[in-house]
Amino acid sequence: MLEDKLLVWRLRHGSRDALCRIYEKYRDDLLRIAAGLLNEPGTAEDVVHDVFTVFIRSATSFELTGSLKGYLATCVANRARNLNRTKHRQKTICIDSMDSMDGTNKTVPLISTTKRPDQWIIYNEQFRRINNALDQLPYEQKEAVILHIQGRMKFREIAGLQDTSVKTALSRYRYGLDKLRLLLDGEVTK
């Protein structure tokens, strides 16, 4: 916490090194949060970069009143929630492949099969199983579980983000974990 206050102070005074340290310190955790809430690695990276872009723009007037990680995790969760709302409102077109442009009607994959180093988490089998189970939770429960476990946010902070009581945030977390256990145990016993 003291290091974060110092980094924010240095950032407010124009230190690029402070920004790099903040980014390196929290990038992986924020990517995990975004990936868990969005289930799309490219979009998760975009969300984290968007949050840092806004953070940089407001650096000169930013006042750290609590946990920097909690603040950034809240920003990521809000951005992910907004994207999920937008996605839900729009008609989704699923394109796994398309016809080639040369008129040969060959199917050309649109998704790159090359794994980047930062995508290891996405291709991990255990992560996929957990992520599939998380997708079956109501969004509020999913958000509470991810923010508490990955974001290490306190239930008080989650309650503030979700605009509910602390007991409701705790209940969402507990119900989410119970449902995850049922889903994952059912998968193991099959």
PyMOL CGO cylinders between C-alpha atoms (Angstrom):
from pymol import cmd
from pymol.cgo import CYLINDER

trace = [
    CYLINDER, 0.00, 0.00, 0.00, 2.83, 2.38, 0.84, 0.3, 1, 1, 1, 1, 1, 1,
    CYLINDER, 2.83, 2.38, 0.84, 4.62, 1.44, -2.38, 0.3, 1, 1, 1, 1, 1, 1,
    CYLINDER, 4.62, 1.44, -2.38, 1.42, 2.16, -4.33, 0.3, 1, 1, 1, 1, 1, 1,
    CYLINDER, 1.42, 2.16, -4.33, 1.07, 5.60, -2.75, 0.3, 1, 1, 1, 1, 1, 1,
    CYLINDER, 1.07, 5.60, -2.75, 4.65, 6.38, -3.66, 0.3, 1, 1, 1, 1, 1, 1,
    CYLINDER, 4.65, 6.38, -3.66, 4.16, 5.09, -7.21, 0.3, 1, 1, 1, 1, 1, 1,
    CYLINDER, 4.16, 5.09, -7.21, 1.01, 7.19, -7.64, 0.3, 1, 1, 1, 1, 1, 1,
    CYLINDER, 1.01, 7.19, -7.64, 2.82, 10.24, -6.30, 0.3, 1, 1, 1, 1, 1, 1,
    CYLINDER, 2.82, 10.24, -6.30, 5.70, 9.66, -8.72, 0.3, 1, 1, 1, 1, 1, 1,
    CYLINDER, 5.70, 9.66, -8.72, 3.24, 9.09, -11.57, 0.3, 1, 1, 1, 1, 1, 1,
    CYLINDER, 3.24, 9.09, -11.57, 1.46, 12.37, -10.77, 0.3, 1, 1, 1, 1, 1, 1,
    CYLINDER, 1.46, 12.37, -10.77, 4.83, 14.06, -11.14, 0.3, 1, 1, 1, 1, 1, 1,
    CYLINDER, 4.83, 14.06, -11.14, 5.49, 12.55, -14.56, 0.3, 1, 1, 1, 1, 1, 1,
    CYLINDER, 5.49, 12.55, -14.56, 7.49, 9.39, -13.81, 0.3, 1, 1, 1, 1, 1, 1,
    CYLINDER, 7.49, 9.39, -13.81, 7.21, 6.86, -16.62, 0.3, 1, 1, 1, 1, 1, 1,
    CYLINDER, 7.21, 6.86, -16.62, 9.03, 4.30, -14.47, 0.3, 1, 1, 1, 1, 1, 1,
    CYLINDER, 9.03, 4.30, -14.47, 6.24, 4.53, -11.90, 0.3, 1, 1, 1, 1, 1, 1,
    CYLINDER, 6.24, 4.53, -11.90, 3.65, 3.82, -14.58, 0.3, 1, 1, 1, 1, 1, 1,
    CYLINDER, 3.65, 3.82, -14.58, 5.65, 0.84, -15.84, 0.3, 1, 1, 1, 1, 1, 1,
    CYLINDER, 5.65, 0.84, -15.84, 5.95, -0.53, -12.30, 0.3, 1, 1, 1, 1, 1, 1,
    CYLINDER, 5.95, -0.53, -12.30, 2.21, -0.17, -11.66, 0.3, 1, 1, 1, 1, 1, 1,
    CYLINDER, 2.21, -0.17, -11.66, 1.42, -1.86, -14.98, 0.3, 1, 1, 1, 1, 1, 1,
    CYLINDER, 1.42, -1.86, -14.98, 3.85, -4.73, -14.39, 0.3, 1, 1, 1, 1, 1, 1,
    CYLINDER, 3.85, -4.73, -14.39, 2.68, -5.18, -10.81, 0.3, 1, 1, 1, 1, 1, 1,
    CYLINDER, 2.68, -5.18, -10.81, -1.04, -5.50, -11.59, 0.3, 1, 1, 1, 1, 1, 1,
    CYLINDER, -1.04, -5.50, -11.59, -1.27, -6.49, -15.27, 0.3, 1, 1, 1, 1, 1, 1,
    CYLINDER, -1.27, -6.49, -15.27, -1.56, -10.27, -14.77, 0.3, 1, 1, 1, 1, 1, 1,
    CYLINDER, -1.56, -10.27, -14.77, -4.19, -10.02, -12.03, 0.3, 1, 1, 1, 1, 1, 1,
    CYLINDER, -4.19, -10.02, -12.03, -6.23, -7.54, -14.05, 0.3, 1, 1, 1, 1, 1, 1,
    CYLINDER, -6.23, -7.54, -14.05, -5.99, -9.76, -17.15, 0.3, 1, 1, 1, 1, 1, 1,
    CYLINDER, -5.99, -9.76, -17.15, -7.26, -12.72, -15.13, 0.3, 1, 1, 1, 1, 1, 1,
    CYLINDER, -7.26, -12.72, -15.13, -10.19, -10.66, -13.87, 0.3, 1, 1, 1, 1, 1, 1,
    CYLINDER, -10.19, -10.66, -13.87, -11.05, -9.39, -17.34, 0.3, 1, 1, 1, 1, 1, 1,
    CYLINDER, -11.05, -9.39, -17.34, -10.64, -12.83, -18.94, 0.3, 1, 1, 1, 1, 1, 1,
    CYLINDER, -10.64, -12.83, -18.94, -12.86, -14.37, -16.29, 0.3, 1, 1, 1, 1, 1, 1,
    CYLINDER, -12.86, -14.37, -16.29, -15.59, -11.78, -16.75, 0.3, 1, 1, 1, 1, 1, 1,
    CYLINDER, -15.59, -11.78, -16.75, -15.43, -11.69, -20.55, 0.3, 1, 1, 1, 1, 1, 1,
    CYLINDER, -15.43, -11.69, -20.55, -14.19, -15.13, -21.61, 0.3, 1, 1, 1, 1, 1, 1,
    CYLINDER, -14.19, -15.13, -21.61, -12.39, -13.53, -24.56, 0.3, 1, 1, 1, 1, 1, 1,
    CYLINDER, -12.39, -13.53, -24.56, -8.59, -13.11, -24.33, 0.3, 1, 1, 1, 1, 1, 1,
    CYLINDER, -8.59, -13.11, -24.33, -8.29, -10.34, -26.91, 0.3, 1, 1, 1, 1, 1, 1,
    CYLINDER, -8.29, -10.34, -26.91, -11.09, -8.34, -25.39, 0.3, 1, 1, 1, 1, 1, 1,
    CYLINDER, -11.09, -8.34, -25.39, -9.66, -8.88, -21.91, 0.3, 1, 1, 1, 1, 1, 1,
    CYLINDER, -9.66, -8.88, -21.91, -6.36, -7.38, -23.02, 0.3, 1, 1, 1, 1, 1, 1,
    CYLINDER, -6.36, -7.38, -23.02, -8.20, -4.45, -24.61, 0.3, 1, 1, 1, 1, 1, 1,
    CYLINDER, -8.20, -4.45, -24.61, -10.11, -3.82, -21.39, 0.3, 1, 1, 1, 1, 1, 1,
    CYLINDER, -10.11, -3.82, -21.39, -6.94, -3.75, -19.29, 0.3, 1, 1, 1, 1, 1, 1,
    CYLINDER, -6.94, -3.75, -19.29, -5.22, -1.44, -21.78, 0.3, 1, 1, 1, 1, 1, 1,
    CYLINDER, -5.22, -1.44, -21.78, -8.27, 0.84, -21.88, 0.3, 1, 1, 1, 1, 1, 1,
    CYLINDER, -8.27, 0.84, -21.88, -8.28, 1.05, -18.09, 0.3, 1, 1, 1, 1, 1, 1,
    CYLINDER, -8.28, 1.05, -18.09, -4.59, 1.97, -18.03, 0.3, 1, 1, 1, 1, 1, 1,
    CYLINDER, -4.59, 1.97, -18.03, -5.11, 4.54, -20.80, 0.3, 1, 1, 1, 1, 1, 1,
    CYLINDER, -5.11, 4.54, -20.80, -7.81, 6.28, -18.77, 0.3, 1, 1, 1, 1, 1, 1,
    CYLINDER, -7.81, 6.28, -18.77, -5.67, 5.94, -15.64, 0.3, 1, 1, 1, 1, 1, 1,
    CYLINDER, -5.67, 5.94, -15.64, -2.75, 7.65, -17.40, 0.3, 1, 1, 1, 1, 1, 1,
    CYLINDER, -2.75, 7.65, -17.40, -4.97, 10.50, -18.62, 0.3, 1, 1, 1, 1, 1, 1,
    CYLINDER, -4.97, 10.50, -18.62, -6.22, 11.15, -15.11, 0.3, 1, 1, 1, 1, 1, 1,
    CYLINDER, -6.22, 11.15, -15.11, -2.85, 10.63, -13.40, 0.3, 1, 1, 1, 1, 1, 1,
    CYLINDER, -2.85, 10.63, -13.40, -2.22, 14.30, -12.63, 0.3, 1, 1, 1, 1, 1, 1,
    CYLINDER, -2.22, 14.30, -12.63, -5.48, 14.63, -10.70, 0.3, 1, 1, 1, 1, 1, 1,
    CYLINDER, -5.48, 14.63, -10.70, -5.74, 11.06, -9.34, 0.3, 1, 1, 1, 1, 1, 1,
    CYLINDER, -5.74, 11.06, -9.34, -6.00, 10.74, -5.56, 0.3, 1, 1, 1, 1, 1, 1,
    CYLINDER, -6.00, 10.74, -5.56, -5.42, 7.28, -4.09, 0.3, 1, 1, 1, 1, 1, 1,
    CYLINDER, -5.42, 7.28, -4.09, -7.88, 6.84, -1.24, 0.3, 1, 1, 1, 1, 1, 1,
    CYLINDER, -7.88, 6.84, -1.24, -7.74, 3.06, -0.86, 0.3, 1, 1, 1, 1, 1, 1,
    CYLINDER, -7.74, 3.06, -0.86, -6.10, 0.13, -2.57, 0.3, 1, 1, 1, 1, 1, 1,
    CYLINDER, -6.10, 0.13, -2.57, -4.66, 0.84, -6.03, 0.3, 1, 1, 1, 1, 1, 1,
    CYLINDER, -4.66, 0.84, -6.03, -5.22, -2.76, -7.05, 0.3, 1, 1, 1, 1, 1, 1,
    CYLINDER, -5.22, -2.76, -7.05, -8.82, -2.55, -5.84, 0.3, 1, 1, 1, 1, 1, 1,
    CYLINDER, -8.82, -2.55, -5.84, -9.34, 0.67, -7.78, 0.3, 1, 1, 1, 1, 1, 1,
    CYLINDER, -9.34, 0.67, -7.78, -7.91, -0.82, -11.00, 0.3, 1, 1, 1, 1, 1, 1,
    CYLINDER, -7.91, -0.82, -11.00, -9.84, -4.08, -10.51, 0.3, 1, 1, 1, 1, 1, 1,
    CYLINDER, -9.84, -4.08, -10.51, -13.05, -2.07, -10.08, 0.3, 1, 1, 1, 1, 1, 1,
    CYLINDER, -13.05, -2.07, -10.08, -12.31, -0.17, -13.29, 0.3, 1, 1, 1, 1, 1, 1,
    CYLINDER, -12.31, -0.17, -13.29, -11.71, -3.45, -15.14, 0.3, 1, 1, 1, 1, 1, 1,
    CYLINDER, -11.71, -3.45, -15.14, -14.92, -4.96, -13.74, 0.3, 1, 1, 1, 1, 1, 1,
    CYLINDER, -14.92, -4.96, -13.74, -16.95, -1.88, -14.72, 0.3, 1, 1, 1, 1, 1, 1,
    CYLINDER, -16.95, -1.88, -14.72, -15.48, -1.88, -18.23, 0.3, 1, 1, 1, 1, 1, 1,
    CYLINDER, -15.48, -1.88, -18.23, -16.18, -5.62, -18.59, 0.3, 1, 1, 1, 1, 1, 1,
    CYLINDER, -16.18, -5.62, -18.59, -19.74, -5.12, -17.32, 0.3, 1, 1, 1, 1, 1, 1,
    CYLINDER, -19.74, -5.12, -17.32, -20.31, -2.35, -19.86, 0.3, 1, 1, 1, 1, 1, 1,
    CYLINDER, -20.31, -2.35, -19.86, -18.96, -4.51, -22.69, 0.3, 1, 1, 1, 1, 1, 1,
    CYLINDER, -18.96, -4.51, -22.69, -21.16, -7.42, -21.63, 0.3, 1, 1, 1, 1, 1, 1,
    CYLINDER, -21.16, -7.42, -21.63, -24.21, -5.15, -21.60, 0.3, 1, 1, 1, 1, 1, 1,
    CYLINDER, -24.21, -5.15, -21.60, -23.36, -3.79, -25.03, 0.3, 1, 1, 1, 1, 1, 1,
    CYLINDER, -23.36, -3.79, -25.03, -22.73, -7.27, -26.38, 0.3, 1, 1, 1, 1, 1, 1,
    CYLINDER, -22.73, -7.27, -26.38, -26.03, -8.48, -24.94, 0.3, 1, 1, 1, 1, 1, 1,
    CYLINDER, -26.03, -8.48, -24.94, -27.92, -5.64, -26.63, 0.3, 1, 1, 1, 1, 1, 1,
    CYLINDER, -27.92, -5.64, -26.63, -26.33, -6.12, -30.02, 0.3, 1, 1, 1, 1, 1, 1,
    CYLINDER, -26.33, -6.12, -30.02, -27.15, -8.97, -32.31, 0.3, 1, 1, 1, 1, 1, 1,
    CYLINDER, -27.15, -8.97, -32.31, -24.17, -11.28, -32.10, 0.3, 1, 1, 1, 1, 1, 1,
    CYLINDER, -24.17, -11.28, -32.10, -22.76, -12.81, -35.24, 0.3, 1, 1, 1, 1, 1, 1,
    CYLINDER, -22.76, -12.81, -35.24, -20.52, -15.78, -34.63, 0.3, 1, 1, 1, 1, 1, 1,
    CYLINDER, -20.52, -15.78, -34.63, -17.90, -16.03, -37.34, 0.3, 1, 1, 1, 1, 1, 1,
    CYLINDER, -17.90, -16.03, -37.34, -15.49, -18.92, -37.03, 0.3, 1, 1, 1, 1, 1, 1,
    CYLINDER, -15.49, -18.92, -37.03, -14.56, -18.85, -40.68, 0.3, 1, 1, 1, 1, 1, 1,
    CYLINDER, -14.56, -18.85, -40.68, -15.49, -17.17, -43.92, 0.3, 1, 1, 1, 1, 1, 1,
    CYLINDER, -15.49, -17.17, -43.92, -15.21, -17.79, -47.62, 0.3, 1, 1, 1, 1, 1, 1,
    CYLINDER, -15.21, -17.79, -47.62, -11.97, -16.73, -49.21, 0.3, 1, 1, 1, 1, 1, 1,
    CYLINDER, -11.97, -16.73, -49.21, -11.87, -13.45, -51.06, 0.3, 1, 1, 1, 1, 1, 1,
    CYLINDER, -11.87, -13.45, -51.06, -10.60, -15.02, -54.31, 0.3, 1, 1, 1, 1, 1, 1,
    CYLINDER, -10.60, -15.02, -54.31, -13.95, -16.65, -55.08, 0.3, 1, 1, 1, 1, 1, 1,
    CYLINDER, -13.95, -16.65, -55.08, -12.75, -20.23, -54.55, 0.3, 1, 1, 1, 1, 1, 1,
    CYLINDER, -12.75, -20.23, -54.55, -15.20, -20.72, -51.64, 0.3, 1, 1, 1, 1, 1, 1,
    CYLINDER, -15.20, -20.72, -51.64, -12.43, -22.24, -49.55, 0.3, 1, 1, 1, 1, 1, 1,
    CYLINDER, -12.43, -22.24, -49.55, -13.03, -21.83, -45.84, 0.3, 1, 1, 1, 1, 1, 1,
    CYLINDER, -13.03, -21.83, -45.84, -10.38, -19.65, -44.26, 0.3, 1, 1, 1, 1, 1, 1,
    CYLINDER, -10.38, -19.65, -44.26, -10.04, -19.63, -40.46, 0.3, 1, 1, 1, 1, 1, 1,
    CYLINDER, -10.04, -19.63, -40.46, -10.29, -16.17, -38.96, 0.3, 1, 1, 1, 1, 1, 1,
    CYLINDER, -10.29, -16.17, -38.96, -8.71, -17.03, -35.61, 0.3, 1, 1, 1, 1, 1, 1,
    CYLINDER, -8.71, -17.03, -35.61, -4.96, -17.23, -35.35, 0.3, 1, 1, 1, 1, 1, 1,
    CYLINDER, -4.96, -17.23, -35.35, -3.68, -20.53, -34.00, 0.3, 1, 1, 1, 1, 1, 1,
    CYLINDER, -3.68, -20.53, -34.00, -0.42, -18.98, -32.80, 0.3, 1, 1, 1, 1, 1, 1,
    CYLINDER, -0.42, -18.98, -32.80, -0.23, -18.81, -29.02, 0.3, 1, 1, 1, 1, 1, 1,
    CYLINDER, -0.23, -18.81, -29.02, 1.33, -15.72, -27.52, 0.3, 1, 1, 1, 1, 1, 1,
    CYLINDER, 1.33, -15.72, -27.52, 3.09, -15.99, -24.16, 0.3, 1, 1, 1, 1, 1, 1,
    CYLINDER, 3.09, -15.99, -24.16, 0.34, -14.06, -22.41, 0.3, 1, 1, 1, 1, 1, 1,
    CYLINDER, 0.34, -14.06, -22.41, -2.30, -16.50, -23.69, 0.3, 1, 1, 1, 1, 1, 1,
    CYLINDER, -2.30, -16.50, -23.69, -1.03, -19.52, -21.77, 0.3, 1, 1, 1, 1, 1, 1,
    CYLINDER, -1.03, -19.52, -21.77, -3.81, -19.04, -19.23, 0.3, 1, 1, 1, 1, 1, 1,
    CYLINDER, -3.81, -19.04, -19.23, -6.47, -19.23, -21.93, 0.3, 1, 1, 1, 1, 1, 1,
    CYLINDER, -6.47, -19.23, -21.93, -5.25, -22.53, -23.35, 0.3, 1, 1, 1, 1, 1, 1,
    CYLINDER, -5.25, -22.53, -23.35, -4.83, -24.25, -20.05, 0.3, 1, 1, 1, 1, 1, 1,
    CYLINDER, -4.83, -24.25, -20.05, -7.38, -27.07, -19.78, 0.3, 1, 1, 1, 1, 1, 1,
    CYLINDER, -7.38, -27.07, -19.78, -8.13, -26.46, -16.14, 0.3, 1, 1, 1, 1, 1, 1,
    CYLINDER, -8.13, -26.46, -16.14, -8.77, -22.79, -16.81, 0.3, 1, 1, 1, 1, 1, 1,
    CYLINDER, -8.77, -22.79, -16.81, -11.20, -23.66, -19.61, 0.3, 1, 1, 1, 1, 1, 1,
    CYLINDER, -11.20, -23.66, -19.61, -13.14, -26.03, -17.37, 0.3, 1, 1, 1, 1, 1, 1,
    CYLINDER, -13.14, -26.03, -17.37, -13.41, -23.43, -14.62, 0.3, 1, 1, 1, 1, 1, 1,
    CYLINDER, -13.41, -23.43, -14.62, -14.25, -20.70, -17.10, 0.3, 1, 1, 1, 1, 1, 1,
    CYLINDER, -14.25, -20.70, -17.10, -17.03, -22.81, -18.64, 0.3, 1, 1, 1, 1, 1, 1,
    CYLINDER, -17.03, -22.81, -18.64, -18.44, -23.39, -15.16, 0.3, 1, 1, 1, 1, 1, 1,
    CYLINDER, -18.44, -23.39, -15.16, -18.18, -19.66, -14.36, 0.3, 1, 1, 1, 1, 1, 1,
    CYLINDER, -18.18, -19.66, -14.36, -20.15, -18.87, -17.51, 0.3, 1, 1, 1, 1, 1, 1,
    CYLINDER, -20.15, -18.87, -17.51, -23.07, -20.85, -16.11, 0.3, 1, 1, 1, 1, 1, 1,
    CYLINDER, -23.07, -20.85, -16.11, -23.29, -18.62, -13.03, 0.3, 1, 1, 1, 1, 1, 1,
    CYLINDER, -23.29, -18.62, -13.03, -25.51, -15.53, -12.91, 0.3, 1, 1, 1, 1, 1, 1,
    CYLINDER, -25.51, -15.53, -12.91, -23.32, -12.53, -13.75, 0.3, 1, 1, 1, 1, 1, 1,
    CYLINDER, -23.32, -12.53, -13.75, -23.47, -11.01, -10.25, 0.3, 1, 1, 1, 1, 1, 1,
    CYLINDER, -23.47, -11.01, -10.25, -22.26, -14.27, -8.68, 0.3, 1, 1, 1, 1, 1, 1,
    CYLINDER, -22.26, -14.27, -8.68, -19.55, -14.68, -11.32, 0.3, 1, 1, 1, 1, 1, 1,
    CYLINDER, -19.55, -14.68, -11.32, -18.37, -11.12, -10.72, 0.3, 1, 1, 1, 1, 1, 1,
    CYLINDER, -18.37, -11.12, -10.72, -18.31, -11.57, -6.92, 0.3, 1, 1, 1, 1, 1, 1,
    CYLINDER, -18.31, -11.57, -6.92, -16.30, -14.81, -7.19, 0.3, 1, 1, 1, 1, 1, 1,
    CYLINDER, -16.30, -14.81, -7.19, -13.76, -13.41, -9.66, 0.3, 1, 1, 1, 1, 1, 1,
    CYLINDER, -13.76, -13.41, -9.66, -13.30, -10.09, -7.88, 0.3, 1, 1, 1, 1, 1, 1,
    CYLINDER, -13.30, -10.09, -7.88, -12.80, -11.76, -4.50, 0.3, 1, 1, 1, 1, 1, 1,
    CYLINDER, -12.80, -11.76, -4.50, -10.53, -14.57, -5.67, 0.3, 1, 1, 1, 1, 1, 1,
    CYLINDER, -10.53, -14.57, -5.67, -8.61, -12.99, -8.55, 0.3, 1, 1, 1, 1, 1, 1,
    CYLINDER, -8.61, -12.99, -8.55, -8.95, -9.35, -7.61, 0.3, 1, 1, 1, 1, 1, 1,
    CYLINDER, -8.95, -9.35, -7.61, -8.48, -10.03, -3.90, 0.3, 1, 1, 1, 1, 1, 1,
    CYLINDER, -8.48, -10.03, -3.90, -11.17, -7.46, -3.25, 0.3, 1, 1, 1, 1, 1, 1,
    CYLINDER, -11.17, -7.46, -3.25, -12.93, -7.33, 0.09, 0.3, 1, 1, 1, 1, 1, 1,
    CYLINDER, -12.93, -7.33, 0.09, -16.66, -7.95, 0.19, 0.3, 1, 1, 1, 1, 1, 1,
    CYLINDER, -16.66, -7.95, 0.19, -17.15, -4.33, 1.24, 0.3, 1, 1, 1, 1, 1, 1,
    CYLINDER, -17.15, -4.33, 1.24, -15.49, -3.23, -2.03, 0.3, 1, 1, 1, 1, 1, 1,
    CYLINDER, -15.49, -3.23, -2.03, -17.48, -5.73, -4.09, 0.3, 1, 1, 1, 1, 1, 1,
    CYLINDER, -17.48, -5.73, -4.09, -20.69, -4.54, -2.44, 0.3, 1, 1, 1, 1, 1, 1,
    CYLINDER, -20.69, -4.54, -2.44, -19.84, -0.95, -3.33, 0.3, 1, 1, 1, 1, 1, 1,
    CYLINDER, -19.84, -0.95, -3.33, -19.11, -1.92, -6.94, 0.3, 1, 1, 1, 1, 1, 1,
    CYLINDER, -19.11, -1.92, -6.94, -22.33, -3.93, -7.25, 0.3, 1, 1, 1, 1, 1, 1,
    CYLINDER, -22.33, -3.93, -7.25, -24.34, -1.33, -5.32, 0.3, 1, 1, 1, 1, 1, 1,
    CYLINDER, -24.34, -1.33, -5.32, -25.59, -3.87, -2.78, 0.3, 1, 1, 1, 1, 1, 1,
    CYLINDER, -25.59, -3.87, -2.78, -25.07, -4.67, 0.88, 0.3, 1, 1, 1, 1, 1, 1,
    CYLINDER, -25.07, -4.67, 0.88, -22.02, -6.53, 2.12, 0.3, 1, 1, 1, 1, 1, 1,
    CYLINDER, -22.02, -6.53, 2.12, -24.26, -9.48, 3.05, 0.3, 1, 1, 1, 1, 1, 1,
    CYLINDER, -24.26, -9.48, 3.05, -25.61, -9.65, -0.49, 0.3, 1, 1, 1, 1, 1, 1,
    CYLINDER, -25.61, -9.65, -0.49, -22.10, -9.57, -1.96, 0.3, 1, 1, 1, 1, 1, 1,
    CYLINDER, -22.10, -9.57, -1.96, -21.05, -12.33, 0.44, 0.3, 1, 1, 1, 1, 1, 1,
    CYLINDER, -21.05, -12.33, 0.44, -24.15, -14.38, -0.43, 0.3, 1, 1, 1, 1, 1, 1,
    CYLINDER, -24.15, -14.38, -0.43, -23.48, -13.99, -4.15, 0.3, 1, 1, 1, 1, 1, 1,
    CYLINDER, -23.48, -13.99, -4.15, -19.94, -15.21, -3.59, 0.3, 1, 1, 1, 1, 1, 1,
    CYLINDER, -19.94, -15.21, -3.59, -21.05, -18.17, -1.47, 0.3, 1, 1, 1, 1, 1, 1,
    CYLINDER, -21.05, -18.17, -1.47, -23.85, -19.19, -3.88, 0.3, 1, 1, 1, 1, 1, 1,
    CYLINDER, -23.85, -19.19, -3.88, -21.44, -18.84, -6.79, 0.3, 1, 1, 1, 1, 1, 1,
    CYLINDER, -21.44, -18.84, -6.79, -18.88, -21.10, -5.13, 0.3, 1, 1, 1, 1, 1, 1,
    CYLINDER, -18.88, -21.10, -5.13, -21.54, -23.67, -4.23, 0.3, 1, 1, 1, 1, 1, 1,
    CYLINDER, -21.54, -23.67, -4.23, -22.78, -23.78, -7.82, 0.3, 1, 1, 1, 1, 1, 1,
    CYLINDER, -22.78, -23.78, -7.82, -19.21, -24.02, -9.14, 0.3, 1, 1, 1, 1, 1, 1,
    CYLINDER, -19.21, -24.02, -9.14, -18.58, -26.99, -6.87, 0.3, 1, 1, 1, 1, 1, 1,
    CYLINDER, -18.58, -26.99, -6.87, -21.71, -28.71, -8.16, 0.3, 1, 1, 1, 1, 1, 1,
    CYLINDER, -21.71, -28.71, -8.16, -20.83, -27.99, -11.78, 0.3, 1, 1, 1, 1, 1, 1,
    CYLINDER, -20.83, -27.99, -11.78, -17.20, -29.09, -11.48, 0.3, 1, 1, 1, 1, 1, 1,
    CYLINDER, -17.20, -29.09, -11.48, -18.00, -32.15, -9.36, 0.3, 1, 1, 1, 1, 1, 1,
    CYLINDER, -18.00, -32.15, -9.36, -20.62, -33.18, -11.91, 0.3, 1, 1, 1, 1, 1, 1,
    CYLINDER, -20.62, -33.18, -11.91, -18.03, -32.88, -14.65, 0.3, 1, 1, 1, 1, 1, 1,
    CYLINDER, -18.03, -32.88, -14.65, -15.51, -34.99, -12.75, 0.3, 1, 1, 1, 1, 1, 1,
    CYLINDER, -15.51, -34.99, -12.75, -17.98, -37.78, -11.94, 0.3, 1, 1, 1, 1, 1, 1,
    CYLINDER, -17.98, -37.78, -11.94, -19.16, -38.20, -15.55, 0.3, 1, 1, 1, 1, 1, 1,
]
cmd.load_cgo(trace, "trace")
